[in-house]
Amino acid sequence: MKIHSSAYSFLSSKATVVTIGTFDGVHAGHQKIIQKLVNTAKANQLESVILTFFPHPRMVLQQHKNIKLINTIEERIDILENTGIDHLVIHPFTMEFSRLSAEEFVHNILVEKLKAKKVIIGYDHRFGRNRTADISDLREFGKKYDFEVEEISRHDVEEVGVSSTKIRNAIKDGDVRKANAFLKQAFALRGKVVKGKGLGRQFNYPTANLQLEEPYKLVPKNGVYVVKSEIDGEEYYGMMNIGTNPTVGGVERTIETYFFDLDTDLYGKELQIDILIRIRDEKKFDSVEELKIAMKQDEAFSLQFIKDQK
């Protein structure tokens, strides 16, 4: 897969089949579209192209909403790398770009730059300035500029029963098992292990304090979770607390993980931590002793869950 930082830097000697979208989560529905893209390209001797955008359009057009995404752009690239597509075009989404008319977008980007001979698009896709154009407009442009349009029907979309919005809502609710089922893989957090306050060590649960790669990354609801991570080539399970540690007067939200059977200095390491299941809400206990008892119960739950997975 070749990665292009803009449609304007795209280079290919062959004509292409293109699909367009943000593909946040690269979930089962997205994967169905991508498989159709790859198969169509092979059948027609075309190059397959995903045109996506970064920042996410809503991050530019609705800055007041503090948009959070399932994947960072790096995570999205890693997942798409394994889908069999020929080209990933990550076009910068700016206010200026958003003002392109539908025909300017089609002619300047799809036809002139990406050499599209076929465009595969959802039945409800809208594009151009203020998202005023739809698939019927795209078909008319196809006649004018000599490319085919293949529609992904409402049935095909709804048959999968999944959307990025459903996944985001599940993660916000802490229901990572539902999110993972939709994603067909574990929802993960990536970042660097940084110095924390060392509170876990005082309770005999030394934790790795994760600083996320990107501020727009969606983080699950505060609580305690069972997790796993690959560290130095070995798989380790653990339990993660997302929250403010209210029992000990914490204020700042942190992401802290205690790994079972691991006695290694993790400071400075880059980790990906897969989140498997939620154990409970974060709670303010009446005493540190009550907190310790709860952590022992969390550990027992985690170890039983891990045993059941193996």
ABEGO torsion letter per residue (X at the ends): XBBBABAAABBBABBBBBBBEAGBGGBAAAAAAAAAAAAAAAAAGBBBBBBBBOBBAAAAABAAAGBBBABBAAAAAAAAAAAGBABBBBBBBBAAAAABBAAAAAAAAAAAAAGBABBBBBAABBBEBGGABBAAAAAAAAAAAGBBBBBBBAAAAAAAGBBAAAAAAAAAAGBAAAAAAAAGBBBBBBEBBBBBAGAAAAAGBBBBBBBBABAABBBBBBEBBBBBBBBGGBBBBBBBBBEAGAAAGBABBBBBBBBBGBBBBABGBBBBBBBABBABBBBBBABAAAAAAAAAAAAAAAAAAAAAAX
